[in-house]
Amino acid sequence: EQRGPEQFQRQADSYYEEIVSRVYTKYEAALRRAGAVDFDDLLGRTLELFDGFPEVAERYAERYLHVLVDEFQDTNLVQFRLARILAGSHRNLTVVGDPDQSIYSWRAADIRNILNFEQDFPDATTVLLEQNYRSTGHILRAAHAVIERAEGRPEKNLWTTNPDGSKVVEFEADFSEEEGLFIASEVNRLVRSGQVKPAGIAVMYRTNAQSRAIEEAFLARGVRYRIVGGTRFYDRAEVRDLLAYLRLIHNEYDTVAFRRVVNVPTRGIGEKTAGDVVAGAAELGLSPIAVAHRAARGNDEATAIPRLPLRSRQALALFLDLMDTITREREHLSVADLLDRVLSRINYKEYLEKHDRDHAETRWENVQELRAVAAQYDEVEREASLAAFLEEVALVSDIDDPGAEAPDAVTLITLHAAKGLEYPVVFIAGLEEGLLPHFRAIEAMPDRTQMEEERRICYVGMTRARDRLYLTRARRRFMYGSVRAHPASRFLADIPDEEVTAPGGEARRGDTMSPRGLRAAAAARREGEFEAQPSFAPGDRVRHGTFGVGVVVACVAQAGGDQQVTVAFPDQGVKKLLQSFARLESVSHE
């Protein structure tokens, strides 16, 4: 927008923008003192130069007789003005772009640059590139059916000489975990049948938090994968922070967890203080919590107890009060409630918004996804639930990165990061109202700007596929602190029935795909449609990876196709386990 500090300050109309304007002013002053520019300045300063010194702009316009701009739909207003100045004298400007693939408005790309190009350059010649060389007929027609409903879109008729190929597969799961398991099983089927190699498969999603259920399903099914432009779910900083809090509540001797959370959120406890406490704990054979208590009092004569200044002792005392309070409450709380208590007491959401505003929303989505995992332990006995949760998470997160050393691995990637790529097989997960389209676009209605971009995001994902395209969704998904039933994405209703099939070649179910079905969600039908059959009977012998061999007491079907199995282990007592996490195996009677 080319707004300098002074203009931004004049236009600031909120407390937040007032703070930004102050920071902006000081930031610009620091750059000037250092004789430096940032990335945006490479464009902005150039435009200021051309505007302030027309003879300089003319010299460069004469130097470059032909100007070509690729990916024009992703340009911002400053870039457009630069292109127009450079082509100002000779008007030899060629731009290549596709308004159907304009999906980066959040980083200032302005689709109006390409939509209005013919108005800005009325003597321009437009060449439509309508032939698609990548996708099969079914995939292309399905994608075209979605994008042709975009408002203000220049009319194009996409076509291909490629064969029709396989129809687009739509799959509806009961829960996100079942969705992940379907994708993993289908990947294994395609690979084992020799139809595609793992590197030829991509799983795409709208938000990073969606990767958790897919990653766990891949680990359970032995599917190698790699995450492009992101971090594995259980390696993400916010997830590790909260797991460290829960580990420390469960075991006050966990020095790694103590060092991670003692100053998260920032509370004035430095790395040296934390290190001294841990060193004292090791020397005395005590927990870091116990040593921290003695250090906070400041009158302990033991040489291993660190001597701390008053400020550090006060900060440590506040942290210990927090931990002691939550630890006392743990026996009366489920894992999900315990996590909620931690989040509330440490104001973690505010911490994310303050320290990482640009990514706070995505990181909070990851927090809510972790809570979804925790909520699966609500039915486990209170005394054992936290231990069982931490154990199962550790088993998943400690597995080596299955794609780190394996180039032949399935790609997990967001739809935004997938632009420009292509794969023989593509899965797009989470085609639900609230995910794709994202809830922000729905909330912005009747302003359709964001909704139209969501439509383009869907189209970009669909056209990444060459041979096979899968569109999956879950009827219920844990989001924003609760289990929510989301209707199927409105974009699915745009795809003609003749382009779509269900897994196994079954006909598409019209009631869930019609506009009426999308709105109604068919709650009664859905509740009774999926009924998992118990995998074990009382008396069956099963093996658990940690608890060993035990005898099944009961096996009860759960929502989402999961099962709660009650097992008596000789050395561990009776445990209630979710089969999706426990992965119990039958053991034949000897």
C-alpha positions as CSV (number, residue, x, y, z in Angstrom):
1,E,0.0,0.0,0.0
2,Q,3.1,2.3,0.2
3,R,2.0,3.8,3.5
4,G,5.0,5.4,5.3
5,P,5.1,5.8,9.1
6,E,3.6,9.3,9.1
7,Q,0.6,8.3,6.9
8,F,0.1,5.1,8.9
9,Q,0.0,7.1,12.1
10,R,-2.5,9.6,10.7
11,Q,-4.8,6.7,9.6
12,A,-4.5,4.6,12.8
13,D,-8.0,4.1,14.2
14,S,-7.4,1.6,17.0
15,Y,-5.1,1.1,20.0
16,Y,-3.3,-1.8,18.2
17,E,-2.7,0.3,15.1
18,E,-1.4,3.1,17.3
19,I,1.2,0.7,18.8
20,V,2.1,-0.5,15.3
21,S,2.6,3.1,14.1
22,R,5.1,3.7,17.0
23,V,7.0,0.5,16.2
24,Y,6.9,1.3,12.5
25,T,8.4,4.8,13.1
26,K,11.2,3.4,15.3
27,Y,11.8,0.5,12.9
28,E,12.2,2.9,9.9
29,A,14.6,5.1,11.9
30,A,16.7,2.0,12.8
31,L,16.9,1.0,9.2
32,R,18.1,4.5,8.2
33,R,20.7,4.5,10.9
34,A,22.0,1.2,9.7
35,G,21.9,2.2,6.0
36,A,19.7,-0.9,5.4
37,V,16.5,-1.8,3.7
38,D,14.2,-4.8,4.2
39,F,12.6,-7.0,1.6
40,D,9.6,-4.7,1.1
41,D,11.8,-1.7,0.6
42,L,13.4,-3.3,-2.4
43,L,10.1,-2.6,-4.1
44,G,8.9,0.5,-2.2
45,R,12.2,2.4,-2.4
46,T,12.4,1.7,-6.1
47,L,8.9,3.0,-6.7
48,E,9.7,6.1,-4.6
49,L,12.8,6.7,-6.8
50,F,10.8,6.4,-10.0
51,D,8.0,8.7,-8.7
52,G,10.4,11.3,-7.4
53,F,12.8,11.3,-10.3
54,P,10.9,10.7,-13.6
55,E,14.2,10.9,-15.6
56,V,15.5,7.8,-13.8
57,A,12.3,5.9,-14.5
58,E,12.5,6.9,-18.2
59,R,16.1,5.7,-18.4
60,Y,15.2,2.3,-17.1
61,A,12.1,2.1,-19.3
62,E,14.3,2.8,-22.3
63,R,16.8,0.2,-21.1
64,Y,14.3,-2.7,-20.9
65,L,12.5,-2.8,-24.2
66,H,10.4,-5.8,-23.3
67,V,9.0,-6.6,-19.8
68,L,7.6,-10.0,-18.9
69,V,5.8,-10.6,-15.6
70,D,5.0,-14.2,-14.7
71,E,2.4,-15.3,-12.1
72,F,0.7,-11.9,-12.5
73,Q,-2.3,-12.8,-10.4
74,D,0.1,-12.9,-7.4
75,T,1.4,-9.4,-7.8
76,N,0.6,-6.5,-5.4
77,L,-0.1,-2.9,-6.3
78,V,3.5,-1.7,-5.9
79,Q,4.7,-4.4,-8.3
80,F,1.9,-3.5,-10.8
81,R,2.9,0.2,-10.7
82,L,6.6,-0.8,-11.3
83,A,5.7,-2.9,-14.3
84,R,3.5,-0.1,-15.7
85,I,6.3,2.5,-15.3
86,L,8.9,0.2,-16.9
87,A,6.6,-0.4,-19.9
88,G,5.5,3.2,-20.0
89,S,7.3,4.4,-23.1
90,H,7.4,1.3,-25.4
91,R,4.3,-0.5,-23.9
92,N,5.9,-3.9,-24.6
93,L,4.5,-5.5,-21.5
94,T,3.5,-9.2,-21.4
95,V,1.9,-10.7,-18.3
96,V,1.2,-14.4,-17.7
97,G,-1.3,-15.3,-15.1
98,D,-4.4,-17.2,-14.1
99,P,-7.0,-15.4,-12.0
100,D,-8.4,-18.8,-11.0
101,Q,-5.2,-19.3,-9.1
102,S,-5.1,-16.1,-7.1
103,I,-4.9,-17.4,-3.5
104,Y,-2.4,-15.1,-1.8
105,S,-4.4,-12.1,-0.8
106,W,-3.1,-12.6,2.8
107,R,0.3,-11.5,1.6
108,A,-1.0,-8.5,-0.4
109,A,-1.5,-10.1,-3.8
110,D,-4.3,-8.2,-5.5
111,I,-6.4,-10.1,-8.1
112,R,-7.6,-6.8,-9.5
113,N,-4.2,-6.4,-11.2
114,I,-5.1,-9.2,-13.6
115,L,-8.8,-8.7,-13.8
116,N,-8.5,-5.1,-14.7
117,F,-5.4,-5.5,-17.0
118,E,-7.4,-4.9,-20.2
119,Q,-8.9,-1.7,-18.7
120,D,-5.4,-0.4,-17.8
121,F,-4.0,-1.5,-21.2
122,P,-7.0,-1.3,-23.6
123,D,-4.7,-2.0,-26.6
124,A,-3.6,-5.3,-25.1
125,T,-4.0,-8.6,-26.9
126,T,-5.4,-11.5,-24.7
127,V,-4.5,-15.1,-25.4
128,L,-6.4,-17.7,-23.6
129,L,-4.5,-20.9,-22.7
130,E,-7.5,-23.2,-22.2
131,Q,-5.9,-26.6,-23.0
132,N,-4.9,-28.5,-19.9
133,Y,-2.0,-31.0,-20.4
134,R,-1.9,-32.3,-16.8
135,S,-5.2,-33.7,-15.6
136,T,-7.5,-36.4,-16.8
137,G,-11.0,-35.5,-18.2
138,H,-12.9,-36.4,-15.0
139,I,-10.5,-34.3,-12.8
140,L,-10.5,-31.3,-15.1
141,R,-14.3,-31.2,-15.5
142,A,-14.8,-31.6,-11.8
143,A,-12.4,-28.7,-11.1
144,H,-13.9,-26.6,-13.8
145,A,-17.4,-27.1,-12.3
146,V,-16.1,-25.6,-9.0
147,I,-14.3,-22.6,-10.5
148,E,-16.8,-21.6,-13.1
149,R,-19.1,-20.4,-10.4
150,A,-16.5,-17.8,-9.2
151,E,-17.9,-14.2,-9.4
152,G,-16.2,-11.8,-11.8
153,R,-14.1,-14.5,-13.4
154,P,-13.1,-14.2,-17.1
155,E,-14.8,-16.9,-19.1
156,K,-12.6,-19.8,-20.0
157,N,-13.5,-23.2,-21.3
158,L,-10.9,-25.7,-20.1
159,W,-10.4,-28.8,-22.1
160,T,-7.9,-31.6,-22.5
161,T,-7.0,-34.4,-24.9
162,N,-6.1,-36.7,-22.0
163,P,-8.3,-39.7,-21.4
164,D,-11.1,-39.4,-18.9
165,G,-9.3,-41.7,-16.5
166,S,-10.7,-42.6,-13.1
167,K,-13.6,-40.7,-11.6
168,V,-13.0,-38.3,-8.7
169,V,-13.4,-40.3,-5.4
170,E,-15.4,-38.8,-2.6
171,F,-15.2,-40.3,0.9
172,E,-17.1,-39.3,4.0
173,A,-15.8,-40.4,7.4
174,D,-17.5,-40.2,10.8
175,F,-14.5,-38.5,12.5
176,S,-11.2,-37.0,11.3
177,E,-9.3,-40.1,12.6
178,E,-11.3,-42.3,10.3
179,E,-10.6,-39.9,7.5
180,G,-6.9,-40.3,8.1
181,L,-7.1,-44.1,8.3
182,F,-9.0,-44.2,5.0
183,I,-6.3,-42.1,3.3
184,A,-3.5,-44.2,4.8
185,S,-5.2,-47.5,3.7
186,E,-5.9,-46.2,0.2
187,V,-2.2,-45.0,-0.1
188,N,-1.1,-48.5,0.8
189,R,-3.5,-50.1,-1.6
190,L,-2.3,-47.9,-4.5
191,V,1.4,-48.4,-3.8
192,R,1.1,-52.2,-3.2
193,S,-0.8,-52.6,-6.5
194,G,2.0,-50.9,-8.3
195,Q,-0.2,-48.1,-9.6
196,V,1.9,-45.3,-8.1
197,K,5.0,-44.8,-6.0
198,P,4.8,-43.1,-2.6
199,A,6.5,-40.0,-4.0
200,G,3.8,-39.6,-6.5
201,I,1.1,-39.1,-3.8
202,A,0.3,-35.9,-2.0
203,V,-2.2,-35.2,0.8
204,M,-3.3,-31.6,0.9
205,Y,-5.2,-29.7,3.6
206,R,-6.4,-26.2,4.3
207,T,-4.9,-25.8,7.8
208,N,-1.7,-27.2,9.3
209,A,-3.6,-28.6,12.3
210,Q,-5.3,-31.1,10.0
211,S,-2.1,-33.0,9.6
212,R,-2.2,-34.5,13.1
213,A,-4.9,-37.2,12.4
214,I,-3.3,-38.0,9.0
215,E,0.2,-38.3,10.5
216,E,-1.0,-40.6,13.2
217,A,-2.9,-42.8,10.7
218,F,0.2,-42.9,8.5
219,L,2.4,-44.0,11.5
220,A,-0.2,-46.7,12.4
221,R,-0.3,-48.0,8.9
222,G,3.5,-47.8,8.2
223,V,3.2,-45.1,5.5
224,R,6.4,-43.1,5.0
225,Y,5.7,-39.4,4.7
226,R,7.3,-36.0,4.6
227,I,5.8,-32.6,5.5
228,V,6.6,-29.8,3.0
229,G,7.0,-26.3,4.4
230,G,6.0,-27.4,7.9
231,T,6.9,-29.3,11.1
232,R,5.5,-32.7,12.2
233,F,2.5,-32.1,14.5
234,Y,4.2,-33.3,17.8
235,D,7.3,-31.4,17.0
236,R,5.5,-28.0,16.8
237,A,6.6,-25.6,19.5
238,E,3.1,-25.0,21.0
239,V,2.4,-28.8,21.2
240,R,5.7,-29.5,22.8
241,D,5.2,-26.7,25.3
242,L,1.8,-28.0,26.5
243,L,3.0,-31.6,26.5
244,A,5.9,-30.6,28.7
245,Y,3.5,-29.0,31.2
246,L,1.5,-32.2,31.4
247,R,4.6,-34.3,31.7
248,L,5.9,-32.1,34.6
249,I,2.5,-32.4,36.3
250,H,2.6,-36.1,35.9
251,N,6.3,-36.5,36.9
252,E,8.0,-33.6,38.8
253,Y,11.4,-35.3,38.1
254,D,11.1,-34.6,34.4
255,T,14.0,-32.2,34.0
256,V,13.6,-31.8,30.3
257,A,10.0,-30.7,30.8
258,F,10.9,-28.4,33.7
259,R,13.5,-26.6,31.6
260,R,11.1,-26.2,28.7
261,V,8.2,-24.6,30.6
262,V,9.8,-22.8,33.6
263,N,9.9,-19.6,31.5
264,V,7.0,-20.3,29.0
265,P,5.2,-17.9,28.9
266,T,8.0,-15.5,29.8
267,R,8.1,-14.9,33.5
268,G,11.6,-13.6,34.1
269,I,13.3,-16.9,34.8
270,G,16.5,-17.1,32.8
271,E,18.3,-20.1,31.3
272,K,21.0,-19.9,34.0
273,T,18.5,-20.0,36.8
274,A,16.8,-23.0,35.3
275,G,20.1,-24.7,34.7
276,D,21.3,-24.1,38.2
277,V,18.1,-25.6,39.6
278,V,18.4,-28.7,37.4
279,A,22.1,-29.1,38.4
280,G,21.2,-28.9,42.1
281,A,18.4,-31.5,41.6
282,A,20.9,-33.9,40.0
283,E,23.4,-33.4,42.8
284,L,20.9,-33.8,45.6
285,G,18.8,-36.6,43.9
286,L,15.7,-34.4,44.2
287,S,13.2,-33.2,41.6
288,P,13.7,-29.8,40.0
289,I,10.4,-28.8,41.5
290,A,11.6,-29.6,45.0
291,V,14.9,-27.8,44.5
292,A,13.1,-24.8,43.0
293,H,11.0,-24.6,46.2
294,R,14.1,-24.5,48.3
295,A,15.8,-21.9,46.0
296,A,12.7,-19.7,46.0
297,R,12.7,-19.5,49.8
298,G,16.3,-18.1,49.7
299,N,17.4,-19.3,53.1
300,D,18.6,-22.9,52.3
301,E,22.1,-23.6,53.5
302,A,22.8,-26.6,51.2
303,T,25.5,-25.6,48.7
304,A,23.7,-27.4,45.8
305,I,20.7,-25.0,46.2
306,P,21.3,-22.0,43.9
307,R,21.5,-18.6,45.5
308,L,19.1,-16.4,43.5
309,P,18.4,-12.7,43.5
310,L,15.0,-11.6,44.9
311,R,13.5,-11.0,41.5
312,S,14.3,-14.5,40.3
313,R,13.0,-16.0,43.6
314,Q,9.7,-14.2,43.2
315,A,9.3,-15.3,39.6
316,L,10.2,-18.9,40.6
317,A,7.7,-18.8,43.4
318,L,4.9,-17.7,41.1
319,F,5.7,-20.6,38.7
320,L,5.7,-23.1,41.6
321,D,2.4,-21.9,42.9
322,L,0.9,-22.4,39.5
323,M,2.4,-25.9,39.2
324,D,1.4,-26.9,42.7
325,T,-2.2,-25.7,42.2
326,I,-2.7,-27.6,39.0
327,T,-1.0,-30.7,40.2
328,R,-3.4,-30.9,43.2
329,E,-6.3,-30.6,40.8
330,R,-5.2,-33.3,38.4
331,E,-6.9,-36.2,40.2
332,H,-10.3,-34.6,39.7
333,L,-9.8,-33.6,36.1
334,S,-9.9,-35.4,32.7
335,V,-6.8,-34.9,30.5
336,A,-8.7,-32.4,28.3
337,D,-9.9,-30.5,31.4
338,L,-6.4,-30.5,32.8
339,L,-5.1,-29.1,29.6
340,D,-7.8,-26.4,29.7
341,R,-6.7,-25.5,33.2
342,V,-3.1,-25.2,32.1
343,L,-4.1,-23.0,29.1
344,S,-6.2,-20.8,31.3
345,R,-3.7,-20.4,34.1
346,I,-0.8,-19.5,31.9
347,N,-2.9,-17.4,29.4
348,Y,-1.3,-19.3,26.6
349,K,-3.5,-17.9,23.8
350,E,-2.6,-14.4,24.8
351,Y,1.0,-15.4,24.9
352,L,0.8,-16.7,21.3
353,E,-1.0,-13.5,20.1
354,K,1.6,-11.3,21.8
355,H,4.8,-13.2,20.7
356,D,3.8,-14.5,17.3
357,R,0.8,-12.6,16.1
358,D,1.3,-13.6,12.4
359,H,1.0,-17.3,13.2
360,A,-1.1,-17.2,16.4
361,E,-4.2,-18.4,14.8
362,T,-2.5,-21.4,13.2
363,R,-0.7,-22.3,16.4
364,W,-3.9,-22.0,18.4
365,E,-5.5,-24.5,15.9
366,N,-2.7,-26.9,16.7
367,V,-3.4,-26.4,20.5
368,Q,-7.1,-27.3,19.9
369,E,-6.1,-30.3,17.8
370,L,-3.9,-31.5,20.8
371,R,-7.0,-31.0,23.0
372,A,-8.9,-33.2,20.6
373,V,-6.5,-36.0,21.2
374,A,-6.7,-35.5,25.0
375,A,-10.5,-35.6,24.9
376,Q,-10.3,-39.2,23.6
377,Y,-9.2,-40.2,27.1
378,D,-12.3,-38.8,28.8
379,E,-13.6,-42.3,29.4
380,V,-10.4,-43.7,30.8
381,E,-10.1,-43.9,34.6
382,R,-9.0,-40.6,36.1
383,E,-6.0,-42.1,37.9
384,A,-4.6,-43.6,34.7
385,S,-5.8,-41.2,32.0
386,L,-2.9,-38.7,32.1
387,A,-0.3,-41.5,32.1
388,A,-2.0,-43.3,29.2
389,F,-2.3,-40.1,27.2
390,L,1.4,-39.2,27.7
391,E,2.5,-42.7,26.9
392,E,0.6,-43.0,23.7
393,V,1.7,-39.5,22.6
394,A,5.3,-40.5,23.3
395,L,5.0,-43.6,21.3
396,V,3.8,-41.6,18.3
397,S,6.1,-38.6,18.6
398,D,9.3,-40.6,19.4
399,I,9.0,-42.5,16.1
400,D,11.8,-41.3,13.8
401,D,10.6,-39.0,11.0
402,P,9.4,-41.7,8.5
403,G,10.3,-39.5,5.5
404,A,13.5,-37.8,6.7
405,E,15.8,-40.3,5.0
406,A,13.3,-41.6,2.4
407,P,12.9,-39.5,-0.7
408,D,10.2,-42.0,-1.8
409,A,7.6,-40.8,0.7
410,V,4.1,-39.4,0.5
411,T,4.0,-35.6,0.6
412,L,1.8,-33.8,3.3
413,I,1.3,-30.2,2.3
414,T,-1.1,-27.3,2.7
415,L,-3.1,-26.2,-0.3
416,H,-1.4,-22.8,-0.4
417,A,2.1,-24.5,-0.5
418,A,1.0,-26.9,-3.2
419,K,0.4,-24.2,-5.9
420,G,2.7,-24.9,-8.9
421,L,3.2,-28.5,-8.0
422,E,1.6,-31.7,-9.5
423,Y,1.3,-35.3,-8.5
424,P,-0.2,-38.4,-10.1
425,V,-2.4,-38.9,-7.0
426,V,-3.8,-36.2,-4.8
427,F,-6.0,-36.4,-1.6
428,I,-7.7,-33.2,-0.4
429,A,-8.8,-33.7,3.2
430,G,-11.3,-31.7,5.2
431,L,-13.8,-30.6,2.5
432,E,-16.2,-29.3,5.1
433,E,-17.8,-26.0,5.8
434,G,-15.5,-24.2,8.3
435,L,-12.3,-25.7,6.8
436,L,-12.7,-25.4,3.0
437,P,-14.2,-22.9,2.8
438,H,-12.6,-21.6,6.0
439,F,-14.8,-20.2,8.7
440,R,-13.4,-16.7,8.3
441,A,-14.8,-16.6,4.7
442,I,-18.2,-17.8,6.0
443,E,-18.2,-15.1,8.8
444,A,-17.3,-12.4,6.2
445,M,-20.5,-13.0,4.2
446,P,-22.3,-11.3,2.5
447,D,-18.9,-9.9,1.4
448,R,-17.9,-12.7,-1.0
449,T,-14.2,-11.7,-1.5
450,Q,-12.8,-14.3,0.9
451,M,-15.3,-16.9,-0.2
452,E,-14.2,-16.5,-3.8
453,E,-10.6,-17.0,-2.8
454,E,-11.6,-20.2,-0.9
455,R,-13.1,-21.4,-4.1
456,R,-9.9,-20.7,-6.0
457,I,-7.9,-22.5,-3.3
458,C,-10.1,-25.6,-3.8
459,Y,-9.6,-25.4,-7.6
460,V,-5.8,-25.1,-7.2
461,G,-5.8,-28.2,-5.1
462,M,-7.9,-30.2,-7.5
463,T,-5.8,-29.3,-10.5
464,R,-2.6,-30.5,-8.8
465,A,-3.8,-34.1,-9.6
466,R,-2.8,-35.8,-12.8
467,D,-4.4,-39.3,-12.7
468,R,-6.4,-39.7,-9.4
469,L,-8.2,-37.3,-7.1
470,Y,-9.7,-38.0,-3.8
471,L,-11.9,-35.5,-1.9
472,T,-12.4,-36.5,1.7
473,R,-14.3,-35.1,4.7
474,A,-15.4,-35.9,8.2
475,R,-18.9,-35.5,9.6
476,R,-17.6,-34.6,13.0
477,R,-14.3,-33.0,13.9
478,F,-12.8,-31.6,17.1
479,M,-12.3,-27.9,16.5
480,Y,-12.0,-24.9,18.7
481,G,-12.5,-26.8,21.9
482,S,-15.4,-29.0,21.1
483,V,-16.6,-31.7,18.7
484,R,-18.5,-30.0,15.8
485,A,-20.6,-31.5,13.1
486,H,-19.9,-29.7,9.8
487,P,-21.8,-30.0,6.6
488,A,-20.0,-31.1,3.5
489,S,-18.2,-28.2,1.7
490,R,-20.5,-26.2,-0.7
491,F,-17.9,-26.7,-3.4
492,L,-18.6,-30.5,-3.5
493,A,-22.2,-29.7,-4.5
494,D,-20.9,-27.9,-7.6
495,I,-19.4,-31.1,-9.0
496,P,-21.7,-33.1,-11.4
497,D,-22.6,-36.6,-10.3
498,E,-21.2,-38.1,-13.5
499,E,-17.6,-37.0,-12.5
500,V,-17.7,-38.5,-9.0
501,T,-17.7,-42.0,-7.4
502,A,-17.5,-43.4,-3.9
503,P,-14.7,-45.8,-2.8
504,G,-15.2,-49.1,-4.5
505,G,-17.0,-47.5,-7.5
506,E,-20.4,-47.0,-5.7
507,A,-22.7,-44.3,-6.8
508,R,-22.5,-40.9,-5.1
509,R,-25.0,-40.5,-2.3
510,G,-27.3,-37.8,-3.4
511,D,-28.8,-36.9,-0.1
512,T,-25.5,-35.8,1.5
513,M,-24.4,-34.0,-1.6
514,S,-27.5,-32.0,-2.5
515,P,-27.8,-28.5,-1.3
516,R,-30.5,-29.6,1.1
517,G,-28.3,-32.3,2.5
518,L,-25.5,-29.8,2.9
519,R,-27.6,-27.5,5.0
520,A,-29.4,-30.2,7.1
521,A,-26.4,-32.4,7.8
522,A,-28.8,-35.3,8.1
523,A,-28.0,-35.7,11.7
524,A,-30.3,-38.6,12.5
525,R,-29.2,-40.7,9.6
526,R,-25.5,-40.1,10.3
527,E,-25.8,-41.1,14.0
528,G,-26.9,-44.6,13.1
529,E,-25.1,-45.1,9.8
530,F,-21.7,-46.2,11.1
531,E,-21.6,-48.9,13.7
532,A,-18.2,-50.5,14.4
533,Q,-18.3,-54.2,15.2
534,P,-16.2,-55.1,18.3
535,S,-12.8,-56.4,17.4
536,F,-12.4,-58.4,20.6
537,A,-14.7,-60.5,22.8
538,P,-14.4,-61.0,26.6
539,G,-11.8,-63.6,27.3
540,D,-9.6,-62.8,24.3
541,R,-5.9,-62.5,24.9
542,V,-4.3,-59.4,23.5
543,R,-0.9,-57.8,23.4
544,H,-0.1,-54.1,24.2
545,G,3.2,-52.6,23.2
546,T,3.9,-51.4,26.8
547,F,1.7,-53.4,29.1
548,G,2.3,-56.8,27.6
549,V,-0.3,-59.6,27.3
550,G,-3.6,-59.2,29.0
551,V,-7.2,-60.6,28.9
552,V,-10.1,-58.6,27.4
553,V,-12.8,-57.8,29.9
554,A,-15.0,-55.7,27.6
555,C,-15.0,-54.1,24.1
556,V,-17.4,-51.3,23.4
557,A,-17.8,-49.4,20.0
558,Q,-17.2,-45.7,20.1
559,A,-18.1,-42.8,17.9
560,G,-15.9,-42.5,14.8
561,G,-15.4,-46.3,14.5
562,D,-13.1,-46.5,17.5
563,Q,-13.4,-49.0,20.3
564,Q,-12.8,-48.8,24.0
565,V,-11.2,-52.1,25.1
566,T,-11.0,-52.9,28.8
567,V,-8.1,-55.2,29.5
568,A,-6.7,-56.9,32.6
569,F,-2.9,-57.1,32.6
570,P,-1.2,-59.3,35.2
571,D,1.3,-56.8,36.2
572,Q,-0.4,-53.5,35.4
573,G,-4.0,-54.0,36.5
574,V,-7.1,-53.2,34.6
575,K,-6.8,-50.6,31.8
576,K,-9.4,-48.9,29.6
577,L,-7.8,-48.3,26.2
578,L,-8.9,-46.8,22.9
579,Q,-8.0,-49.2,20.1
580,S,-7.0,-46.4,17.7
581,F,-4.1,-45.5,20.1
582,A,-3.5,-48.8,21.9
583,R,-3.3,-50.9,18.7
584,L,-3.9,-54.1,20.6
585,E,-3.1,-57.3,18.8
586,S,-4.8,-60.7,19.2
587,V,-2.7,-63.4,20.8
588,S,-3.6,-67.0,20.2
589,H,-4.1,-69.2,23.3
590,E,-1.1,-71.4,24.0
